[in-house]
Amino acid sequence: MIQDLLYSSPGWANFGIFFLLATVFLFVILGFVTYAILAERKVMGFMQLRHGPNQVGGRWGLLQTVADVLKLLLKEDTIPKLADRPLFILAPVIAFAPAFMVVATIPFTDKLQFADIGVGLLYYIAISGLSTVGVVTASWASNNKYSLLGGMRAAAQMISYEIPLVMSVLGVILLSGSLNLNDIVEAQKDGWFIILQPIAFIVFLIAAVAELNRAPFDLPEAESELVAGFHVEYSGFRWAFFMLSEYVYFFAMSSLITVLFLGGWLPLPFLGFIPGAVWFALKFSLVVFILIWFRVTFPRVRADQLMEFGWKVLLPVALANIFLTALLKELLTIF
Amino acid sequence: MLSGEFIAFIGLALVAIMGGVLLLNLTKVVHMVVALVFTFVSIAGIYVLLSAEFLAAVQILIYSGAITIIMLFGIMLTKHNDESEAKGIGWRKILLFLGVLAFGAAVYIGIYDLDFTSETSSLHVKNTEQIGLALYSDYIIPFELTSVVLLVTLVGAIILARKDDNGKEGDKE
């Protein structure tokens, strides 16, 4: 449907349809973010033998996040006197816009996708790097030592973990022979890449958690060291934008892991009668749960350990994986 | 003729030029770097309009990291809240203006007489694959040489960085 729209002649009707689709999609993602936060708090609660939110909206606290968001929107919007005012206002926008842009390229089923880009995977990784510019801008504009430290850490972490992230995906690209996310899913018909590329999967998962700035790699906002990291000075809806972009990336990265390694919408054998959307949702929820699980169970790493782990462990392992994959692929084609 | 592509091009080109002008006119170093972000991203957008999507993705991939590093250098190596001042003597400005005029004239003449023969090219079809094939078959030796040059640069940078804190422990990043 999107393809037909893209090739039709431009006009206000087209603009309206695209605008409407984007708005609907934004609300779907907002809905996800609302319940992802609730799920995270609930799962964390259960793992720590607590109840989690259970007051607002029935026994399961179903309206807790809605209430929290309303509270955030009603809060006073403070800008420090000595902050760099234009950058302070611009930074949440720079951080959030790429987060929403990357979601457009993810194929949820074989029909439900917004932009079927030839270099979809590269597009995702490239655009997601832009958010760091927003984070560093925010940290500098706040004129606060804690936020500046957080921003520095975010930059160092992004540079260090983007490389193993890309390198680990190269194994998948070698096997599927395409950068297009649809083709990558199609290439997993015979076996998901989590089975064919287990090393790549582990490296990618670790690097993805680091790119998401979640525990155990949440150094840019380590609350016990840096108060709140790069968003110390932010309040109200500007702060909400940073949180929103973080959770939209959470959504996007979980979808990407599902597409790259868990076969996207492809069913398990003999279970093909269940529609693809359900399969995608199931695998996606599993990845989300694993990421929450990580957050609850691992302690935060130290800044120097973070760097050493990225450069001395993940990068060599990812490179070795590329070598191994290329070798195996050549051997398989010979015999 | 007002097609969607044209509107997109005008928008991206405006943002790119505005980013460039702001880069020259702003006085604080971090503001300049943020202006640079807009220029690079909209140039990547223009690449997409030209069907060079691989180039666009790589442009953003490389420059998002590079700009972050420039920003950190700007923060760490310049004075806090320092503003650049416009200084220059009268005749120097006139010379600069003449230089700009000459450059503008040269570019104008160059573009005005430019005549693209409208041959049908198939470069936009599967251009990622075509770039890969060209790099690894026709241009393999220059490509490998570039990687050697980069490696030499990397080693040189490490040696330069290590020389300063000889014998001092830690402080790696």
Interface residues (C-beta under 8 A of the other chain):
Chain A: S9 P10 N14 D84 P86 L87 L90 I94 I117 G118 V119 L122 Y123 I125 A126 I127 G129 L130 T132 V133 V136 T137 W140 A141 L148 M152 A155 A156 M158 I159 E162 L179 D304 M307 E308
Chain B: S3 G4 I7 K28 V30 H31 V34 V37 V41 E53 F54 A57 V58 I60 L61 S64 G65 I67 T68 I69 M71 L72 I75 K126 T128 G170 K172 E173
